[in-house]
Each structure stands twice: as structure tokens, then as C-alpha cells.
Amino acid sequence: MQSYQEDSFLYFAYGSNMLTERIRINNPSARKVAIAFLQHYRLDFNLYGKAWHGAVATIVPDHDNCVWGVVWQISSNDMVNLDKQEFGYDAMTVLVHSAQGCHLQCRSYAVPSGPRPVDARPSPIYKNVIIKGAIEHHLPQDYVDQLNKIDDNGYSGPVSINLSIDTLRNG
């Protein structure tokens, strides 16, 4: 059984924070623990993210689905950074199932229910960052294929997230 630092917490990332480069912008202590899935939820996009110029990811209850993501161990000192980054989301505790068969209790975030934005599609750049995180951490190929099928809003301008140019490019 893996041990964790007492002054840290586990965080389940399912959106752009799956990508190591992205999570470490605001949370430099983040260390990958596992890939895992959250049963009875689905990935959705129902909050406009100004920085990304499109809708951002959330998780919503759905008995017939699951959401794959990355479990990070993060220093408790970085929790304030993560909370600021996830402004507009509600923090929650979820029980995820690792690919190795362990159950892990993690902090995660979801958009509170409310009206959907007029255009609830992510920007191509945001979608690309999610897919790159999924590929980087070897999420199941059928899940990566599902991510690739998400319709984006076609926005091709700049975003205000400090990531390398190569990360922001498709492919």
C-alpha cells in the first residue's frame, strides 16, 4: 500500500489539470499517484471559462458512465492555490477507483448546477490540453477516443493560461 505525506491531500483531476505542465503552474508540489475513474459520473462542459475562451469541464452524476482522470498528491500548502484556480467550482470529496484496484478518497471540483452557457463547448485549445493530459498519463484509449469526439467551439485566438506553445498546439 502506498503511503502519503501527512501534510498533503489527494486530488482527482479530470480536465486540464490532468496535464503535468498545467497542474504545476499553480501547484508545484503535485506528484502523480495513479490514474483512476469516478464511477456514476460523466464529463460535461457547463461553465464558460474566460481564460480558455470556451466552456470548461465538470463532472455530473450519471449512473451509466464514468470519468477517467489523474490522482495527484498535493501539499496542503497548495490547497489555497488549487481553490483559487478552481474558482466557480464547488470542492467535493469523491471516491475513485485506481487502475490498480485501489479506492482513493480525493478532493475534486464540480460546477454547481445552474443555467448552461449559450455555447457549452470547450475551445480547441482547452480540449487539446485535456487530451494531452489523458495521453501523457496513459488513460484508456477508448476514453481518449471519447475526448477526441467532443465538439469544440472553433476559437483559434490566444488564451490567458501560461502553457508552452507546444502544449497549446493540436497533435
DRENPA-3360 file (N, C-alpha, C; in nm, 2 decimals, always signed):
BEGIN
1 = MQSYQEDS = +0.08/-0.12/+0.00/+0.00/+0.00/+0.00/+0.09/+0.12/+0.00 ~ +0.05/+0.22/-0.08/+0.13/+0.34/-0.09/+0.10/+0.43/+0.03 ~ +0.21/+0.50/+0.08/+0.19/+0.59/+0.19/+0.19/+0.73/+0.13 ~ +0.13/+0.82/+0.21/+0.11/+0.96/+0.16/+0.16/+1.05/+0.28 ~ +0.22/+1.16/+0.24/+0.26/+1.26/+0.34/+0.14/+1.31/+0.42 ~ +0.16/+1.33/+0.55/+0.05/+1.38/+0.64/+0.01/+1.52/+0.60 ~ +0.10/+1.60/+0.55/+0.06/+1.74/+0.52/+0.02/+1.75/+0.37 ~ -0.05/+1.65/+0.32/-0.09/+1.66/+0.18/-0.23/+1.60/+0.16;
9 = FLYFAYGS = -0.28/+1.62/+0.04/-0.41/+1.56/+0.01/-0.41/+1.50/-0.13 ~ -0.51/+1.42/-0.16/-0.52/+1.36/-0.29/-0.62/+1.44/-0.37 ~ -0.59/+1.47/-0.50/-0.68/+1.55/-0.58/-0.70/+1.47/-0.71 ~ -0.83/+1.45/-0.75/-0.87/+1.38/-0.87/-0.89/+1.49/-0.98 ~ -0.81/+1.49/-1.08/-0.82/+1.59/-1.19/-0.87/+1.51/-1.31 ~ -0.97/+1.57/-1.38/-1.03/+1.51/-1.49/-1.03/+1.61/-1.62 ~ -0.99/+1.73/-1.60/-0.99/+1.83/-1.71/-0.84/+1.87/-1.74 ~ -0.82/+2.00/-1.75/-0.69/+2.04/-1.79/-0.58/+2.01/-1.69;
17 = NMLTERIR = -0.62/+1.99/-1.56/-0.52/+1.96/-1.46/-0.47/+1.82/-1.47 ~ -0.51/+1.74/-1.56/-0.45/+1.61/-1.58/-0.31/+1.63/-1.64 ~ -0.29/+1.73/-1.72/-0.16/+1.76/-1.78/-0.06/+1.81/-1.67 ~ +0.05/+1.74/-1.66/+0.15/+1.78/-1.56/+0.19/+1.92/-1.57 ~ +0.22/+1.97/-1.68/+0.26/+2.11/-1.70/+0.15/+2.21/-1.65 ~ +0.03/+2.18/-1.67/-0.08/+2.26/-1.63/-0.10/+2.26/-1.47 ~ -0.11/+2.14/-1.41/-0.13/+2.14/-1.27/-0.02/+2.21/-1.19 ~ +0.10/+2.20/-1.24/+0.22/+2.25/-1.17/+0.23/+2.40/-1.18;
25 = INNPSARK = +0.15/+2.47/-1.27/+0.16/+2.61/-1.28/+0.13/+2.67/-1.14 ~ +0.02/+2.63/-1.08/-0.03/+2.68/-0.95/+0.00/+2.59/-0.83 ~ +0.03/+2.46/-0.86/+0.05/+2.36/-0.76/+0.18/+2.29/-0.78 ~ +0.29/+2.35/-0.75/+0.42/+2.29/-0.79/+0.45/+2.16/-0.71 ~ +0.38/+2.14/-0.60/+0.41/+2.02/-0.52/+0.34/+1.89/-0.58 ~ +0.26/+1.91/-0.68/+0.18/+1.80/-0.74/+0.27/+1.68/-0.78 ~ +0.23/+1.56/-0.74/+0.30/+1.44/-0.78/+0.20/+1.34/-0.81 ~ +0.21/+1.27/-0.93/+0.11/+1.17/-0.97/+0.12/+1.05/-0.88;
33 = VAIAFLQH = -0.01/+1.01/-0.84/-0.02/+0.89/-0.76/-0.07/+0.77/-0.85 ~ -0.17/+0.80/-0.93/-0.24/+0.70/-1.01/-0.33/+0.76/-1.12 ~ -0.37/+0.67/-1.21/-0.48/+0.71/-1.29/-0.60/+0.64/-1.23 ~ -0.72/+0.69/-1.24/-0.84/+0.64/-1.17/-0.96/+0.68/-1.25 ~ -1.07/+0.62/-1.21/-1.20/+0.66/-1.27/-1.30/+0.68/-1.16 ~ -1.39/+0.77/-1.18/-1.50/+0.81/-1.09/-1.63/+0.75/-1.15 ~ -1.68/+0.65/-1.08/-1.80/+0.57/-1.13/-1.92/+0.66/-1.11 ~ -2.02/+0.64/-1.20/-2.15/+0.70/-1.20/-2.15/+0.86/-1.22;
41 = YRLDFNLY = -2.05/+0.90/-1.30/-2.04/+1.04/-1.34/-2.00/+1.05/-1.48 ~ -2.03/+1.16/-1.55/-1.98/+1.18/-1.68/-1.92/+1.32/-1.69 ~ -1.84/+1.34/-1.79/-1.77/+1.46/-1.82/-1.87/+1.55/-1.89 ~ -1.88/+1.68/-1.85/-1.97/+1.77/-1.92/-1.89/+1.91/-1.92 ~ -1.95/+2.00/-2.00/-1.90/+2.14/-2.01/-2.01/+2.23/-1.99 ~ -2.02/+2.29/-1.87/-2.13/+2.38/-1.85/-2.10/+2.51/-1.77 ~ -1.98/+2.56/-1.79/-1.94/+2.69/-1.73/-1.85/+2.75/-1.83 ~ -1.87/+2.88/-1.86/-1.78/+2.95/-1.95/-1.66/+2.99/-1.88;
49 = GKAWHGAV = -1.54/+2.95/-1.93/-1.41/+2.99/-1.88/-1.35/+3.09/-1.96 ~ -1.35/+3.22/-1.91/-1.29/+3.33/-1.98/-1.15/+3.31/-2.02 ~ -1.07/+3.26/-1.94/-0.93/+3.23/-1.97/-0.91/+3.14/-2.09 ~ -1.00/+3.04/-2.10/-0.99/+2.94/-2.20/-1.07/+2.97/-2.33 ~ -1.16/+3.08/-2.32/-1.24/+3.12/-2.43/-1.34/+3.00/-2.47 ~ -1.40/+2.94/-2.37/-1.49/+2.83/-2.40/-1.54/+2.77/-2.27 ~ -1.63/+2.67/-2.29/-1.68/+2.60/-2.17/-1.57/+2.52/-2.11 ~ -1.57/+2.50/-1.98/-1.47/+2.42/-1.91/-1.54/+2.30/-1.85;
57 = ATIVPDHD = -1.45/+2.20/-1.82/-1.50/+2.06/-1.78/-1.56/+2.06/-1.64 ~ -1.65/+1.98/-1.62/-1.71/+1.95/-1.49/-1.75/+1.80/-1.49 ~ -1.79/+1.75/-1.37/-1.84/+1.62/-1.36/-1.99/+1.63/-1.31 ~ -2.07/+1.55/-1.37/-2.21/+1.55/-1.33/-2.26/+1.40/-1.31 ~ -2.34/+1.38/-1.21/-2.39/+1.24/-1.19/-2.46/+1.18/-1.31 ~ -2.42/+1.06/-1.34/-2.48/+0.98/-1.45/-2.45/+0.84/-1.42 ~ -2.55/+0.77/-1.38/-2.54/+0.63/-1.34/-2.47/+0.54/-1.44 ~ -2.48/+0.57/-1.57/-2.43/+0.48/-1.67/-2.29/+0.51/-1.72;
65 = NCVWGVVW = -2.22/+0.60/-1.66/-2.09/+0.64/-1.71/-1.98/+0.65/-1.60 ~ -1.86/+0.68/-1.65/-1.75/+0.70/-1.55/-1.66/+0.81/-1.62 ~ -1.59/+0.87/-1.53/-1.49/+0.98/-1.58/-1.35/+0.93/-1.54 ~ -1.26/+0.93/-1.63/-1.12/+0.89/-1.60/-1.04/+1.02/-1.57 ~ -0.94/+1.00/-1.49/-0.86/+1.12/-1.46/-0.73/+1.08/-1.39 ~ -0.66/+1.18/-1.34/-0.53/+1.16/-1.27/-0.54/+1.19/-1.12 ~ -0.49/+1.11/-1.03/-0.49/+1.14/-0.89/-0.35/+1.20/-0.86 ~ -0.35/+1.32/-0.81/-0.23/+1.39/-0.77/-0.22/+1.40/-0.61;
73 = QISSNDMV = -0.10/+1.38/-0.56/-0.08/+1.41/-0.42/-0.02/+1.56/-0.42 ~ -0.09/+1.64/-0.34/-0.05/+1.78/-0.34/-0.03/+1.83/-0.19 ~ +0.07/+1.91/-0.17/+0.10/+1.96/-0.04/-0.02/+2.04/+0.01 ~ -0.06/+2.03/+0.14/-0.17/+2.10/+0.19/-0.15/+2.25/+0.18 ~ -0.02/+2.30/+0.17/+0.01/+2.44/+0.15/-0.04/+2.49/+0.01 ~ -0.06/+2.40/-0.09/-0.10/+2.44/-0.22/-0.25/+2.44/-0.23 ~ -0.33/+2.39/-0.13/-0.47/+2.38/-0.14/-0.53/+2.52/-0.18 ~ -0.48/+2.62/-0.12/-0.54/+2.76/-0.14/-0.52/+2.79/-0.29;
81 = NLDKQEFG = -0.40/+2.75/-0.35/-0.38/+2.78/-0.49/-0.48/+2.70/-0.58 ~ -0.50/+2.58/-0.54/-0.60/+2.50/-0.62/-0.74/+2.55/-0.61 ~ -0.78/+2.59/-0.49/-0.91/+2.65/-0.47/-0.93/+2.78/-0.55 ~ -0.82/+2.86/-0.56/-0.83/+2.99/-0.64/-0.84/+2.95/-0.79 ~ -0.76/+2.85/-0.83/-0.76/+2.81/-0.97/-0.90/+2.76/-1.01 ~ -0.97/+2.69/-0.92/-1.10/+2.63/-0.94/-1.21/+2.72/-0.90 ~ -1.19/+2.85/-0.91/-1.29/+2.95/-0.88/-1.42/+2.92/-0.96 ~ -1.53/+2.92/-0.90/-1.66/+2.90/-0.98/-1.70/+2.75/-0.96;
89 = YDAMTVLV = -1.61/+2.67/-0.91/-1.64/+2.53/-0.88/-1.66/+2.51/-0.73 ~ -1.74/+2.40/-0.70/-1.75/+2.36/-0.56/-1.66/+2.25/-0.53 ~ -1.58/+2.26/-0.42/-1.50/+2.15/-0.38/-1.58/+2.03/-0.33 ~ -1.54/+1.91/-0.36/-1.62/+1.79/-0.31/-1.52/+1.68/-0.29 ~ -1.56/+1.58/-0.21/-1.49/+1.46/-0.19/-1.55/+1.35/-0.27 ~ -1.46/+1.28/-0.35/-1.50/+1.17/-0.43/-1.42/+1.05/-0.40 ~ -1.48/+0.93/-0.42/-1.41/+0.80/-0.41/-1.39/+0.75/-0.55 ~ -1.26/+0.74/-0.59/-1.22/+0.70/-0.72/-1.16/+0.56/-0.71;
97 = HSAQGCHL = -1.16/+0.49/-0.82/-1.10/+0.36/-0.83/-0.98/+0.36/-0.92 ~ -0.87/+0.33/-0.86/-0.74/+0.33/-0.94/-0.74/+0.22/-1.04 ~ -0.65/+0.23/-1.14/-0.63/+0.13/-1.24/-0.57/+0.00/-1.17 ~ -0.51/+0.02/-1.06/-0.45/-0.09/-0.98/-0.55/-0.16/-0.89 ~ -0.67/-0.11/-0.88/-0.78/-0.17/-0.80/-0.79/-0.11/-0.66 ~ -0.72/+0.00/-0.63/-0.74/+0.07/-0.50/-0.85/+0.17/-0.50 ~ -0.91/+0.19/-0.39/-1.01/+0.30/-0.38/-0.94/+0.42/-0.31 ~ -0.95/+0.53/-0.36/-0.88/+0.65/-0.31/-0.99/+0.76/-0.29;
105 = QCRSYAVP = -0.98/+0.82/-0.17/-1.07/+0.93/-0.14/-0.99/+1.06/-0.18 ~ -1.05/+1.14/-0.26/-0.99/+1.26/-0.32/-1.07/+1.38/-0.31 ~ -1.01/+1.49/-0.32/-1.07/+1.62/-0.34/-1.09/+1.64/-0.49 ~ -1.20/+1.69/-0.53/-1.22/+1.72/-0.67/-1.31/+1.85/-0.67 ~ -1.35/+1.89/-0.79/-1.43/+2.01/-0.80/-1.54/+1.99/-0.91 ~ -1.65/+2.04/-0.89/-1.76/+2.04/-0.99/-1.83/+2.17/-0.99 ~ -1.88/+2.20/-1.11/-1.96/+2.33/-1.13/-2.09/+2.31/-1.06 ~ -2.14/+2.40/-0.98/-2.27/+2.39/-0.92/-2.37/+2.40/-1.03;
113 = SGPRPVDA = -2.49/+2.33/-1.01/-2.59/+2.33/-1.11/-2.65/+2.47/-1.13 ~ -2.68/+2.50/-1.25/-2.73/+2.63/-1.28/-2.75/+2.63/-1.43 ~ -2.78/+2.75/-1.48/-2.80/+2.76/-1.63/-2.67/+2.73/-1.71 ~ -2.69/+2.66/-1.82/-2.58/+2.64/-1.90/-2.54/+2.76/-1.99 ~ -2.42/+2.78/-2.02/-2.38/+2.89/-2.11/-2.45/+2.87/-2.25 ~ -2.47/+2.97/-2.32/-2.53/+2.96/-2.46/-2.45/+2.86/-2.54 ~ -2.32/+2.87/-2.54/-2.23/+2.78/-2.61/-2.16/+2.70/-2.51 ~ -2.20/+2.57/-2.49/-2.14/+2.49/-2.38/-2.03/+2.40/-2.44;
121 = RPSPIYKN = -1.95/+2.45/-2.54/-1.85/+2.37/-2.60/-1.71/+2.43/-2.55 ~ -1.61/+2.34/-2.53/-1.48/+2.39/-2.50/-1.41/+2.45/-2.62 ~ -1.31/+2.54/-2.59/-1.22/+2.58/-2.70/-1.13/+2.47/-2.75 ~ -1.09/+2.47/-2.87/-1.00/+2.36/-2.92/-0.87/+2.35/-2.83 ~ -0.82/+2.47/-2.79/-0.70/+2.47/-2.70/-0.73/+2.39/-2.57 ~ -0.84/+2.42/-2.51/-0.87/+2.36/-2.38/-0.89/+2.21/-2.40 ~ -0.97/+2.17/-2.50/-0.99/+2.03/-2.53/-0.85/+1.96/-2.56 ~ -0.76/+2.03/-2.63/-0.63/+1.97/-2.66/-0.55/+1.95/-2.53;
129 = VIIKGAIE = -0.56/+2.04/-2.44/-0.48/+2.02/-2.31/-0.54/+1.90/-2.23 ~ -0.67/+1.89/-2.23/-0.73/+1.77/-2.17/-0.68/+1.64/-2.23 ~ -0.69/+1.64/-2.36/-0.64/+1.52/-2.44/-0.50/+1.49/-2.42 ~ -0.41/+1.59/-2.42/-0.27/+1.57/-2.39/-0.24/+1.51/-2.25 ~ -0.32/+1.56/-2.15/-0.31/+1.50/-2.02/-0.35/+1.36/-2.02 ~ -0.46/+1.33/-2.09/-0.50/+1.19/-2.09/-0.40/+1.10/-2.16 ~ -0.34/+1.14/-2.26/-0.24/+1.06/-2.33/-0.11/+1.05/-2.25 ~ -0.07/+1.17/-2.19/+0.05/+1.17/-2.11/+0.05/+1.06/-2.00;
137 = HHLPQDYV = -0.07/+1.05/-1.94/-0.08/+0.95/-1.82/-0.14/+0.82/-1.86 ~ -0.16/+0.79/-1.99/-0.20/+0.66/-2.04/-0.34/+0.62/-2.00 ~ -0.43/+0.72/-2.00/-0.57/+0.68/-1.98/-0.61/+0.58/-2.09 ~ -0.72/+0.50/-2.06/-0.76/+0.40/-2.16/-0.79/+0.47/-2.30 ~ -0.75/+0.40/-2.40/-0.76/+0.45/-2.54/-0.90/+0.48/-2.57 ~ -1.00/+0.40/-2.53/-1.14/+0.43/-2.56/-1.18/+0.56/-2.50 ~ -1.13/+0.59/-2.38/-1.17/+0.72/-2.32/-1.10/+0.84/-2.39 ~ -0.98/+0.82/-2.44/-0.91/+0.92/-2.52/-0.99/+0.95/-2.65;
145 = DQLNKIDD = -1.04/+0.84/-2.71/-1.12/+0.85/-2.83/-1.25/+0.93/-2.80 ~ -1.31/+0.91/-2.68/-1.43/+0.98/-2.65/-1.40/+1.13/-2.64 ~ -1.28/+1.16/-2.57/-1.24/+1.30/-2.56/-1.22/+1.37/-2.70 ~ -1.16/+1.29/-2.79/-1.14/+1.34/-2.92/-1.27/+1.38/-3.00 ~ -1.37/+1.31/-2.96/-1.50/+1.33/-3.03/-1.58/+1.45/-2.97 ~ -1.53/+1.51/-2.87/-1.60/+1.63/-2.81/-1.60/+1.74/-2.91 ~ -1.72/+1.80/-2.94/-1.73/+1.91/-3.03/-1.67/+2.04/-2.96 ~ -1.58/+2.11/-3.03/-1.53/+2.23/-2.97/-1.59/+2.35/-3.04;
153 = NGYSGPVS = -1.57/+2.47/-2.99/-1.63/+2.60/-3.04/-1.55/+2.66/-3.15 ~ -1.44/+2.61/-3.19/-1.37/+2.66/-3.30/-1.28/+2.79/-3.27 ~ -1.28/+2.83/-3.15/-1.20/+2.95/-3.12/-1.05/+2.93/-3.15 ~ -0.99/+3.02/-3.22/-0.85/+3.00/-3.26/-0.75/+3.11/-3.21 ~ -0.80/+3.19/-3.12/-0.72/+3.30/-3.07/-0.64/+3.26/-2.95 ~ -0.57/+3.36/-2.89/-0.49/+3.32/-2.77/-0.57/+3.30/-2.65 ~ -0.51/+3.23/-2.55/-0.57/+3.20/-2.42/-0.48/+3.26/-2.31 ~ -0.54/+3.29/-2.20/-0.45/+3.35/-2.09/-0.41/+3.25/-1.99;
161 = INLSIDTL = -0.37/+3.14/-2.03/-0.31/+3.03/-1.95/-0.16/+3.02/-1.99 ~ -0.08/+3.02/-1.89/+0.07/+3.02/-1.92/+0.12/+2.88/-1.94 ~ +0.10/+2.83/-2.06/+0.15/+2.70/-2.10/+0.24/+2.71/-2.23 ~ +0.33/+2.62/-2.25/+0.42/+2.63/-2.36/+0.34/+2.62/-2.49 ~ +0.40/+2.68/-2.59/+0.33/+2.68/-2.73/+0.31/+2.54/-2.78 ~ +0.40/+2.45/-2.75/+0.38/+2.31/-2.80/+0.26/+2.25/-2.73 ~ +0.24/+2.28/-2.60/+0.12/+2.23/-2.53/-0.01/+2.28/-2.59 ~ -0.01/+2.40/-2.63/-0.13/+2.46/-2.68/-0.16/+2.42/-2.83;
169 = RNG = -0.07/+2.37/-2.90/-0.09/+2.32/-3.04/-0.16/+2.19/-3.04 ~ -0.24/+2.17/-3.14/-0.30/+2.04/-3.16/-0.20/+1.93/-3.20 ~ -0.24/+1.81/-3.17/-0.15/+1.70/-3.21/-0.05/+1.65/-3.10;
% end
